[in-house]
């Protein structure tokens, strides 16, 4: 019998929260995704130090590829434009 595990259900709930909170609270999608990833990691039993290391290594690997660097530049430009 296959079913949804508790972690999958929790991830689904957090994903719905991101989809609702982003336009409702006018929260930037990147910040919402980071908050959900941290909440899910802490719920899964990861330490805060491990989460920080995972984010750091993930960003450094992402920035190394040129396509994601362009996306990151677009994100920064969008944030700069929205702040005036």
GUPAPA-726398 format. One record per residue: x, y, z of N, C-alpha, C in turn. Coordinates in Angstrom, 2 decimals, always signed. Last residue first. Layout:
BEGIN
<guke><n_u>X</n_u><n_v>Y</n_v><n_w>Z</n_w><ca_u>X</ca_u><ca_v>Y</ca_v><ca_w>Z</ca_w><c_u>X</c_u><c_v>Y</c_v><c_w>Z</c_w></guke>
...
//
This chain:
BEGIN
<guke><n_u>+13.20</n_u><n_v>+51.15</n_v><n_w>-5.51</n_w><ca_u>+13.26</ca_u><ca_v>+52.53</ca_v><ca_w>-5.96</ca_w><c_u>+14.63</c_u><c_v>+52.86</c_v><c_w>-6.35</c_w></guke>
<guke><n_u>+12.68</n_u><n_v>+48.58</n_v><n_w>-5.02</n_w><ca_u>+12.92</ca_u><ca_v>+49.43</ca_v><ca_w>-3.86</ca_w><c_u>+13.09</c_u><c_v>+50.89</c_v><c_w>-4.26</c_w></guke>
<guke><n_u>+12.41</n_u><n_v>+47.37</n_v><n_w>-7.49</n_w><ca_u>+11.21</ca_u><ca_v>+47.49</ca_v><ca_w>-6.66</ca_w><c_u>+11.43</c_u><c_v>+48.38</c_v><c_w>-5.45</c_w></guke>
<guke><n_u>+15.01</n_u><n_v>+47.39</n_v><n_w>-8.44</n_w><ca_u>+14.00</ca_u><ca_v>+48.18</ca_v><ca_w>-9.12</ca_w><c_u>+12.76</c_u><c_v>+48.40</c_v><c_w>-8.26</c_w></guke>
<guke><n_u>+16.26</n_u><n_v>+45.61</n_v><n_w>-6.73</n_w><ca_u>+16.71</ca_u><ca_v>+47.00</ca_v><ca_w>-6.76</ca_w><c_u>+15.66</c_u><c_v>+47.90</c_v><c_w>-7.41</c_w></guke>
<guke><n_u>+14.91</n_u><n_v>+43.26</n_v><n_w>-7.42</n_w><ca_u>+14.82</ca_u><ca_v>+43.79</ca_v><ca_w>-6.05</ca_w><c_u>+15.21</c_u><c_v>+45.26</c_v><c_w>-6.01</c_w></guke>
<guke><n_u>+15.72</n_u><n_v>+43.03</n_v><n_w>-10.09</n_w><ca_u>+14.30</ca_u><ca_v>+43.18</ca_v><ca_w>-9.75</ca_w><c_u>+14.10</c_u><c_v>+43.72</c_v><c_w>-8.36</c_w></guke>
<guke><n_u>+18.46</n_u><n_v>+42.70</n_v><n_w>-9.76</n_w><ca_u>+17.97</ca_u><ca_v>+43.86</ca_v><ca_w>-10.50</ca_w><c_u>+16.49</c_u><c_v>+44.09</c_v><c_w>-10.20</c_w></guke>
<guke><n_u>+18.47</n_u><n_v>+40.26</n_v><n_w>-8.41</n_w><ca_u>+19.00</ca_u><ca_v>+41.44</ca_v><ca_w>-7.75</ca_w><c_u>+18.51</c_u><c_v>+42.70</c_v><c_w>-8.45</c_w></guke>
<guke><n_u>+17.38</n_u><n_v>+38.64</n_v><n_w>-10.45</n_w><ca_u>+16.72</ca_u><ca_v>+38.75</ca_v><ca_w>-9.15</ca_w><c_u>+17.18</c_u><c_v>+40.00</c_v><c_w>-8.42</c_w></guke>
<guke><n_u>+19.30</n_u><n_v>+38.90</n_v><n_w>-12.45</n_w><ca_u>+17.94</ca_u><ca_v>+39.38</ca_v><ca_w>-12.69</ca_w><c_u>+17.16</c_u><c_v>+39.55</c_v><c_w>-11.40</c_w></guke>
<guke><n_u>+21.41</n_u><n_v>+37.64</n_v><n_w>-11.18</n_w><ca_u>+21.53</ca_u><ca_v>+39.06</ca_v><ca_w>-11.51</ca_w><c_u>+20.16</c_u><c_v>+39.66</c_v><c_w>-11.80</c_w></guke>
<guke><n_u>+20.37</n_u><n_v>+35.05</n_v><n_w>-11.08</n_w><ca_u>+20.64</ca_u><ca_v>+35.76</ca_v><ca_w>-9.83</ca_w><c_u>+20.76</c_u><c_v>+37.26</c_v><c_w>-10.08</c_w></guke>
<guke><n_u>+20.34</n_u><n_v>+34.48</n_v><n_w>-13.82</n_w><ca_u>+19.08</ca_u><ca_v>+34.51</ca_v><ca_w>-13.08</ca_w><c_u>+19.26</c_u><c_v>+35.27</c_v><c_w>-11.77</c_w></guke>
<guke><n_u>+23.08</n_u><n_v>+34.50</n_v><n_w>-14.29</n_w><ca_u>+22.23</ca_u><ca_v>+35.47</ca_v><ca_w>-14.99</ca_w><c_u>+20.89</c_u><c_v>+35.59</c_v><c_w>-14.28</c_w></guke>
<guke><n_u>+23.81</n_u><n_v>+32.35</n_v><n_w>-12.76</n_w><ca_u>+24.36</ca_u><ca_v>+33.66</ca_v><ca_w>-12.42</ca_w><c_u>+23.53</c_u><c_v>+34.76</c_v><c_w>-13.09</c_w></guke>
<guke><n_u>+22.62</n_u><n_v>+30.27</n_v><n_w>-14.09</n_w><ca_u>+22.05</ca_u><ca_v>+30.68</ca_v><ca_w>-12.82</ca_w><c_u>+22.61</c_u><c_v>+32.00</c_v><c_w>-12.34</c_w></guke>
<guke><n_u>+24.32</n_u><n_v>+30.18</n_v><n_w>-16.34</n_w><ca_u>+22.88</ca_u><ca_v>+30.43</ca_v><ca_w>-16.48</ca_w><c_u>+22.25</c_u><c_v>+30.88</c_v><c_w>-15.19</c_w></guke>
<guke><n_u>+26.95</n_u><n_v>+29.60</n_v><n_w>-15.41</n_w><ca_u>+26.61</ca_u><ca_v>+30.91</ca_v><ca_w>-15.98</ca_w><c_u>+25.11</c_u><c_v>+31.19</c_v><c_w>-16.07</c_w></guke>
<guke><n_u>+27.66</n_u><n_v>+28.18</n_v><n_w>-12.23</n_w><ca_u>+27.14</ca_u><ca_v>+27.97</ca_v><ca_w>-13.59</ca_w><c_u>+26.65</c_u><c_v>+29.30</c_v><c_w>-14.16</c_w></guke>
<guke><n_u>+28.37</n_u><n_v>+29.20</n_v><n_w>-9.77</n_w><ca_u>+29.43</ca_u><ca_v>+28.76</ca_v><ca_w>-10.68</ca_w><c_u>+28.92</c_u><c_v>+28.53</c_v><c_w>-12.09</c_w></guke>
<guke><n_u>+26.08</n_u><n_v>+29.57</n_v><n_w>-8.39</n_w><ca_u>+26.69</ca_u><ca_v>+30.75</ca_v><ca_w>-8.97</ca_w><c_u>+27.78</c_u><c_v>+30.37</c_v><c_w>-9.96</c_w></guke>
<guke><n_u>+25.64</n_u><n_v>+26.96</n_v><n_w>-7.49</n_w><ca_u>+24.72</ca_u><ca_v>+27.58</ca_v><ca_w>-8.44</ca_w><c_u>+25.34</c_u><c_v>+28.78</c_v><c_w>-9.14</c_w></guke>
<guke><n_u>+27.67</n_u><n_v>+26.51</n_v><n_w>-5.67</n_w><ca_u>+27.60</ca_u><ca_v>+25.68</ca_v><ca_w>-6.86</ca_w><c_u>+26.70</c_u><c_v>+26.30</c_v><c_w>-7.92</c_w></guke>
<guke><n_u>+27.00</n_u><n_v>+28.46</n_v><n_w>-3.79</n_w><ca_u>+28.29</ca_u><ca_v>+28.55</ca_v><ca_w>-4.45</ca_w><c_u>+28.32</c_u><c_v>+27.67</c_v><c_w>-5.71</c_w></guke>
<guke><n_u>+24.46</n_u><n_v>+27.61</n_v><n_w>-2.97</n_w><ca_u>+24.60</ca_u><ca_v>+28.87</ca_v><ca_w>-3.68</ca_w><c_u>+25.94</c_u><c_v>+28.96</c_v><c_w>-4.40</c_w></guke>
<guke><n_u>+25.15</n_u><n_v>+25.15</n_v><n_w>-1.74</n_w><ca_u>+24.21</ca_u><ca_v>+25.19</ca_v><ca_w>-2.87</ca_w><c_u>+24.33</c_u><c_v>+26.47</c_v><c_w>-3.67</c_w></guke>
<guke><n_u>+26.82</n_u><n_v>+25.93</n_v><n_w>+0.32</n_w><ca_u>+27.38</ca_u><ca_v>+25.12</ca_v><ca_w>-0.77</ca_w><c_u>+26.45</c_u><c_v>+25.11</c_v><c_w>-1.98</c_w></guke>
<guke><n_u>+24.94</n_u><n_v>+27.44</n_v><n_w>+1.84</n_w><ca_u>+26.18</ca_u><ca_v>+28.03</ca_v><ca_w>+1.34</ca_w><c_u>+26.77</c_u><c_v>+27.24</c_v><c_w>+0.18</c_w></guke>
<guke><n_u>+22.95</n_u><n_v>+25.57</n_v><n_w>+2.46</n_w><ca_u>+22.63</ca_u><ca_v>+26.76</ca_v><ca_w>+1.67</ca_w><c_u>+23.88</c_u><c_v>+27.36</c_v><c_w>+1.06</c_w></guke>
<guke><n_u>+24.51</n_u><n_v>+23.75</n_v><n_w>+3.96</n_w><ca_u>+23.84</ca_u><ca_v>+23.31</ca_v><ca_w>+2.74</ca_w><c_u>+23.46</c_u><c_v>+24.49</c_v><c_w>+1.85</c_w></guke>
<guke><n_u>+25.31</n_u><n_v>+25.33</n_v><n_w>+6.11</n_w><ca_u>+26.33</ca_u><ca_v>+24.78</ca_v><ca_w>+5.22</ca_w><c_u>+25.70</c_u><c_v>+24.34</c_v><c_w>+3.90</c_w></guke>
<guke><n_u>+22.80</n_u><n_v>+25.84</n_v><n_w>+7.26</n_w><ca_u>+23.63</ca_u><ca_v>+26.95</ca_v><ca_w>+6.77</ca_w><c_u>+24.68</c_u><c_v>+26.47</c_v><c_w>+5.80</c_w></guke>
<guke><n_u>+22.04</n_u><n_v>+23.22</n_v><n_w>+7.94</n_w><ca_u>+21.24</ca_u><ca_v>+23.99</ca_v><ca_w>+6.98</ca_w><c_u>+22.04</c_u><c_v>+25.15</c_v><c_w>+6.41</c_w></guke>
<guke><n_u>+24.01</n_u><n_v>+22.61</n_v><n_w>+9.83</n_w><ca_u>+23.96</ca_u><ca_v>+21.85</ca_v><ca_w>+8.58</ca_w><c_u>+23.14</c_u><c_v>+22.59</c_v><c_w>+7.53</c_w></guke>
<guke><n_u>+23.32</n_u><n_v>+24.44</n_v><n_w>+11.84</n_w><ca_u>+24.64</ca_u><ca_v>+24.51</ca_v><ca_w>+11.21</ca_w><c_u>+24.65</c_u><c_v>+23.77</c_v><c_w>+9.88</c_w></guke>
<guke><n_u>+20.83</n_u><n_v>+23.51</n_v><n_w>+12.59</n_w><ca_u>+20.91</ca_u><ca_v>+24.82</ca_v><ca_w>+11.95</ca_w><c_u>+22.26</c_u><c_v>+24.98</c_v><c_w>+11.24</c_w></guke>
<guke><n_u>+20.38</n_u><n_v>+20.03</n_v><n_w>+11.72</n_w><ca_u>+20.78</ca_u><ca_v>+21.10</ca_v><ca_w>+12.62</ca_w><c_u>+20.85</c_u><c_v>+22.41</c_v><c_w>+11.85</c_w></guke>
<guke><n_u>+17.47</n_u><n_v>+18.20</n_v><n_w>+10.70</n_w><ca_u>+18.78</ca_u><ca_v>+18.76</ca_v><ca_w>+10.41</ca_w><c_u>+19.10</c_u><c_v>+19.85</c_v><c_w>+11.42</c_w></guke>
<guke><n_u>+14.94</n_u><n_v>+17.18</n_v><n_w>+10.98</n_w><ca_u>+15.93</ca_u><ca_v>+16.85</ca_v><ca_w>+12.00</ca_w><c_u>+17.32</c_u><c_v>+17.36</c_v><c_w>+11.72</c_w></guke>
<guke><n_u>+12.84</n_u><n_v>+17.92</n_v><n_w>+9.47</n_w><ca_u>+13.47</ca_u><ca_v>+16.65</ca_v><ca_w>+9.11</ca_w><c_u>+14.56</c_u><c_v>+16.26</c_v><c_w>+10.09</c_w></guke>
<guke><n_u>+12.38</n_u><n_v>+20.43</n_v><n_w>+10.50</n_w><ca_u>+11.41</ca_u><ca_v>+19.38</ca_v><ca_w>+10.79</ca_w><c_u>+12.00</c_u><c_v>+18.00</c_v><c_w>+10.49</c_w></guke>
<guke><n_u>+14.50</n_u><n_v>+21.78</n_v><n_w>+9.34</n_w><ca_u>+14.45</ca_u><ca_v>+21.65</ca_v><ca_w>+10.80</ca_w><c_u>+13.47</c_u><c_v>+20.55</c_v><c_w>+11.22</c_w></guke>
<guke><n_u>+13.75</n_u><n_v>+21.56</n_v><n_w>+6.64</n_w><ca_u>+15.00</ca_u><ca_v>+20.99</ca_v><ca_w>+7.11</ca_w><c_u>+15.01</c_u><c_v>+20.80</c_v><c_w>+8.62</c_w></guke>
<guke><n_u>+11.35</n_u><n_v>+23.01</n_v><n_w>+6.61</n_w><ca_u>+11.34</ca_u><ca_v>+21.60</ca_v><ca_w>+6.28</ca_w><c_u>+12.61</c_u><c_v>+20.90</c_v><c_w>+6.77</c_w></guke>
<guke><n_u>+12.28</n_u><n_v>+25.55</n_v><n_w>+7.32</n_w><ca_u>+11.28</ca_u><ca_v>+24.88</ca_v><ca_w>+8.16</ca_w><c_u>+11.27</c_u><c_v>+23.38</c_v><c_w>+7.88</c_w></guke>
<guke><n_u>+14.03</n_u><n_v>+26.05</n_v><n_w>+5.16</n_w><ca_u>+14.53</ca_u><ca_v>+26.00</ca_v><ca_w>+6.54</ca_w><c_u>+13.55</c_u><c_v>+25.26</c_v><c_w>+7.45</c_w></guke>
<guke><n_u>+12.20</n_u><n_v>+26.05</n_v><n_w>+3.04</n_w><ca_u>+13.30</ca_u><ca_v>+25.08</ca_v><ca_w>+3.06</ca_w><c_u>+13.88</c_u><c_v>+24.95</c_v><c_w>+4.46</c_w></guke>
<guke><n_u>+10.59</n_u><n_v>+28.22</n_v><n_w>+3.77</n_w><ca_u>+10.01</ca_u><ca_v>+26.88</ca_v><ca_w>+3.70</ca_w><c_u>+11.10</c_u><c_v>+25.81</c_v><c_w>+3.74</c_w></guke>
<guke><n_u>+12.45</n_u><n_v>+30.31</n_v><n_w>+3.56</n_w><ca_u>+11.79</ca_u><ca_v>+30.04</ca_v><ca_w>+4.83</ca_w><c_u>+11.20</c_u><c_v>+28.63</c_v><c_w>+4.86</c_w></guke>
<guke><n_u>+13.11</n_u><n_v>+30.14</n_v><n_w>+0.84</n_w><ca_u>+14.15</ca_u><ca_v>+29.93</ca_v><ca_w>+1.85</ca_w><c_u>+13.52</c_u><c_v>+29.60</c_v><c_w>+3.20</c_w></guke>
<guke><n_u>+10.62</n_u><n_v>+30.75</n_v><n_w>-0.30</n_w><ca_u>+11.21</ca_u><ca_v>+29.44</ca_v><ca_w>-0.53</ca_w><c_u>+12.30</c_u><c_v>+29.14</c_v><c_w>+0.49</c_w></guke>
<guke><n_u>+10.31</n_u><n_v>+33.40</n_v><n_w>+0.58</n_w><ca_u>+9.33</ca_u><ca_v>+32.38</ca_v><ca_w>+0.98</ca_w><c_u>+9.90</c_u><c_v>+30.98</c_v><c_w>+0.79</c_w></guke>
<guke><n_u>+12.44</n_u><n_v>+34.64</n_v><n_w>-0.69</n_w><ca_u>+12.41</ca_u><ca_v>+34.59</ca_v><ca_w>+0.77</ca_w><c_u>+11.43</c_u><c_v>+33.55</c_v><c_w>+1.27</c_w></guke>
<guke><n_u>+11.61</n_u><n_v>+34.28</n_v><n_w>-3.36</n_w><ca_u>+12.87</ca_u><ca_v>+33.71</ca_v><ca_w>-2.90</ca_w><c_u>+12.90</c_u><c_v>+33.60</c_v><c_w>-1.38</c_w></guke>
<guke><n_u>+9.19</n_u><n_v>+35.78</n_v><n_w>-3.52</n_w><ca_u>+9.18</ca_u><ca_v>+34.31</ca_v><ca_w>-3.63</ca_w><c_u>+10.46</c_u><c_v>+33.65</c_v><c_w>-3.14</c_w></guke>
<guke><n_u>+8.51</n_u><n_v>+38.29</n_v><n_w>-1.12</n_w><ca_u>+9.31</ca_u><ca_v>+37.91</ca_v><ca_w>-2.29</ca_w><c_u>+9.38</c_u><c_v>+36.38</c_v><c_w>-2.35</c_w></guke>
<guke><n_u>+5.18</n_u><n_v>+38.93</n_v><n_w>-0.24</n_w><ca_u>+6.48</ca_u><ca_v>+38.42</ca_v><ca_w>+0.15</ca_w><c_u>+7.24</c_u><c_v>+37.99</c_v><c_w>-1.10</c_w></guke>
<guke><n_u>+2.59</n_u><n_v>+39.86</n_v><n_w>-0.06</n_w><ca_u>+3.53</ca_u><ca_v>+40.52</ca_v><ca_w>-0.95</ca_w><c_u>+4.96</c_u><c_v>+40.20</c_v><c_w>-0.54</c_w></guke>
<guke><n_u>+0.80</n_u><n_v>+38.32</n_v><n_w>+1.21</n_w><ca_u>+1.62</ca_u><ca_v>+39.17</ca_v><ca_w>+2.06</ca_w><c_u>+2.65</c_u><c_v>+39.97</c_v><c_w>+1.27</c_w></guke>
<guke><n_u>-0.32</n_u><n_v>+37.15</n_v><n_w>-1.13</n_w><ca_u>-1.17</ca_u><ca_v>+37.72</ca_v><ca_w>-0.08</ca_w><c_u>-0.39</c_u><c_v>+38.68</c_v><c_w>+0.79</c_w></guke>
<guke><n_u>+1.66</n_u><n_v>+36.09</n_v><n_w>-2.81</n_w><ca_u>+0.88</ca_u><ca_v>+37.24</ca_v><ca_w>-3.27</ca_w><c_u>+0.10</c_u><c_v>+37.93</c_v><c_w>-2.14</c_w></guke>
<guke><n_u>+2.92</n_u><n_v>+34.29</n_v><n_w>-0.77</n_w><ca_u>+3.67</ca_u><ca_v>+35.17</ca_v><ca_w>-1.67</ca_w><c_u>+2.81</c_u><c_v>+36.33</c_v><c_w>-2.19</c_w></guke>
<guke><n_u>+1.12</n_u><n_v>+32.68</n_v><n_w>+0.57</n_w><ca_u>+1.74</ca_u><ca_v>+33.81</ca_v><ca_w>+1.27</ca_w><c_u>+2.43</c_u><c_v>+34.78</c_v><c_w>+0.34</c_w></guke>
<guke><n_u>+0.36</n_u><n_v>+30.69</n_v><n_w>-1.28</n_w><ca_u>-0.64</ca_u><ca_v>+31.61</ca_v><ca_w>-0.75</ca_w><c_u>+0.01</c_u><c_v>+32.86</c_v><c_w>-0.16</c_w></guke>
<guke><n_u>+2.70</n_u><n_v>+29.34</n_v><n_w>-1.93</n_w><ca_u>+1.84</ca_u><ca_v>+29.82</ca_v><ca_w>-3.01</ca_w><c_u>+0.81</c_u><c_v>+30.84</c_v><c_w>-2.52</c_w></guke>
<guke><n_u>+3.61</n_u><n_v>+28.68</n_v><n_w>+0.64</n_w><ca_u>+4.40</ca_u><ca_v>+29.57</ca_v><ca_w>-0.22</ca_w><c_u>+3.52</c_u><c_v>+30.16</c_v><c_w>-1.31</c_w></guke>
<guke><n_u>+1.58</n_u><n_v>+26.92</n_v><n_w>+1.43</n_w><ca_u>+1.79</ca_u><ca_v>+28.16</ca_v><ca_w>+2.18</ca_w><c_u>+2.60</c_u><c_v>+29.16</c_v><c_w>+1.35</c_w></guke>
<guke><n_u>+2.04</n_u><n_v>+24.86</n_v><n_w>-0.35</n_w><ca_u>+0.78</ca_u><ca_v>+25.61</ca_v><ca_w>-0.45</ca_w><c_u>+0.90</c_u><c_v>+26.93</c_v><c_w>+0.29</c_w></guke>
<guke><n_u>+4.47</n_u><n_v>+23.98</n_v><n_w>+0.67</n_w><ca_u>+4.40</ca_u><ca_v>+24.49</ca_v><ca_w>-0.70</ca_w><c_u>+3.12</c_u><c_v>+25.31</c_v><c_w>-0.92</c_w></guke>
<guke><n_u>+3.70</n_u><n_v>+23.06</n_v><n_w>+3.17</n_w><ca_u>+4.59</ca_u><ca_v>+24.22</ca_v><ca_w>+3.08</ca_w><c_u>+4.58</c_u><c_v>+24.82</c_v><c_w>+1.68</c_w></guke>
<guke><n_u>+2.12</n_u><n_v>+20.86</n_v><n_w>+2.36</n_w><ca_u>+1.53</ca_u><ca_v>+21.96</ca_v><ca_w>+3.13</ca_w><c_u>+2.39</c_u><c_v>+23.21</c_v><c_w>+3.04</c_w></guke>
<guke><n_u>+4.08</n_u><n_v>+19.29</n_v><n_w>+1.11</n_w><ca_u>+2.93</ca_u><ca_v>+19.77</ca_v><ca_w>+0.34</ca_w><c_u>+2.28</c_u><c_v>+20.96</c_v><c_w>+1.04</c_w></guke>
<guke><n_u>+5.68</n_u><n_v>+18.76</n_v><n_w>+3.32</n_w><ca_u>+6.24</ca_u><ca_v>+19.51</ca_v><ca_w>+2.20</ca_w><c_u>+5.12</c_u><c_v>+20.06</c_v><c_w>+1.31</c_w></guke>
<guke><n_u>+3.89</n_u><n_v>+17.22</n_v><n_w>+4.81</n_w><ca_u>+4.37</ca_u><ca_v>+18.49</ca_v><ca_w>+5.35</ca_w><c_u>+4.95</c_u><c_v>+19.36</c_v><c_w>+4.25</c_w></guke>
<guke><n_u>+3.61</n_u><n_v>+15.02</n_v><n_w>+3.13</n_w><ca_u>+2.44</ca_u><ca_v>+15.83</ca_v><ca_w>+3.45</ca_w><c_u>+2.85</c_u><c_v>+17.20</c_v><c_w>+3.97</c_w></guke>
<guke><n_u>+6.22</n_u><n_v>+14.09</n_v><n_w>+3.20</n_w><ca_u>+5.65</ca_u><ca_v>+14.51</ca_v><ca_w>+1.93</ca_w><c_u>+4.42</c_u><c_v>+15.38</c_v><c_w>+2.15</c_w></guke>
<guke><n_u>+6.40</n_u><n_v>+13.43</n_v><n_w>+5.91</n_w><ca_u>+7.27</ca_u><ca_v>+14.47</ca_v><ca_w>+5.34</ca_w><c_u>+6.74</c_u><c_v>+14.97</c_v><c_w>+4.01</c_w></guke>
<guke><n_u>+4.51</n_u><n_v>+11.39</n_v><n_w>+6.15</n_w><ca_u>+4.32</ca_u><ca_v>+12.64</ca_v><ca_w>+6.90</ca_w><c_u>+5.18</c_u><c_v>+13.76</c_v><c_w>+6.32</c_w></guke>
<guke><n_u>+3.75</n_u><n_v>+9.96</n_v><n_w>+2.92</n_w><ca_u>+4.38</ca_u><ca_v>+9.96</ca_v><ca_w>+4.23</ca_w><c_u>+4.16</c_u><c_v>+11.31</c_v><c_w>+4.89</c_w></guke>
<guke><n_u>+1.02</n_u><n_v>+8.74</n_v><n_w>+1.21</n_w><ca_u>+1.84</ca_u><ca_v>+9.91</ca_v><ca_w>+1.43</ca_w><c_u>+2.44</c_u><c_v>+9.84</c_v><c_w>+2.83</c_w></guke>
<guke><n_u>+1.27</n_u><n_v>+5.31</n_v><n_w>+0.15</n_w><ca_u>+0.57</ca_u><ca_v>+6.49</ca_v><ca_w>+0.63</ca_w><c_u>+1.54</c_u><c_v>+7.63</c_v><c_w>+0.83</c_w></guke>
<guke><n_u>+0.70</n_u><n_v>+2.07</n_v><n_w>-0.96</n_w><ca_u>+1.51</ca_u><ca_v>+3.29</ca_v><ca_w>-1.02</ca_w><c_u>+0.65</c_u><c_v>+4.46</c_v><c_w>-0.57</c_w></guke>
<guke><n_u>+0.84</n_u><n_v>-1.18</n_v><n_w>+0.00</n_w><ca_u>+0.00</ca_u><ca_v>+0.00</ca_v><ca_w>+0.00</ca_w><c_u>+0.89</c_u><c_v>+1.24</c_v><c_w>+0.00</c_w></guke>
//
